[in-house]
Amino acid sequence: MRFLITAQDTAGSVTLNRESVPAALKKARELISDGCWDVEIATPDGTIYRPAQFDALKEQVGA
């Protein structure tokens, strides 16, 4: 499965992909720590999760 992480930083838009929910959550949180904004995780089915929903994503997949 492929999870897309998108974010904005001072240089523009960033899009990364990870193969698992734990890896996607880790990278998304790193981006937030680095000062990025508008951070989102898109699941393979197209559902978008924003930072306030990251715990729900983790619980939903049992990660």
Protein Blocks (a to p, Z undefined) as FASTA:
>chain_A
ZZddddddfkbccddddfbfklmmmmmmmmmmnopahiacddfkopacdfklmmmmmmmn
oZZ
